[in-house]
Amino acid sequence: MTPDYLPWTVPLPVGTCRRDPDGTWTWTAGVFALLGLEPGDVVPAEDALLAHVAPHDRPAVRAALHPAPAAADAREAPDGDARIVRVVGFDGVEQVVLFHVEHHGDALVGRFVLLGDAFVESVRRGVNTQLADALSSRSVVDQAKGVLAAVYGYDEDEAFDALRAASQRGQRRLRALAEQVVGAAVPARDGLEQRLDGVLGRSTDA
């Protein structure tokens, strides 16, 4: 499914990747360039592609590449499946892209569209608004859930599950952990997601 609204004026297509039914991958020169590589630097493959996707976006990309069996009909819909993800090039440059996948039986075609600064700024403003709404809640646990929802895109249950798992993993009281999450979000600054990863005791290598 494609997003209903994207605040761009002119989309900037970057490149296309293809997976054949036998599992062989091919990338256009644009995909290599997006990843900070030259054609021939690496053999196109799913693992090589995922290695350049930001850690928290990898599950979304895997889901687009490998839809659940129940979604077999939807995955071959004309609109395909579109995900907004961050890609980190070999040169360390991070870019926000729209990754659009169309499945054709056992084959797939994925297209990368580079999203401009206006889109990134729009997302940042939206996250800051969500954070402000979350921090207006009375309960510190509810505030923490709202922060995780704004930063990671969780729903309420997923946010609570993430808090509970981090509490158990770090043997910390839930309320104390929630206070740390809220503290990491005030004031909202660049690097918020990395600070929250540290609070939750998460590895960024996954």
Helices and strands as residue ranges (DSSP letters): E 12-19, E 25-27, H 29-34, H 46-50, G 55-57, H 58-65, G 69-71, H 72-75, E 81-88, E 94-104, E 107-114, H 117-135, H 140-152, H 156-170, H 174-185, H 192-200
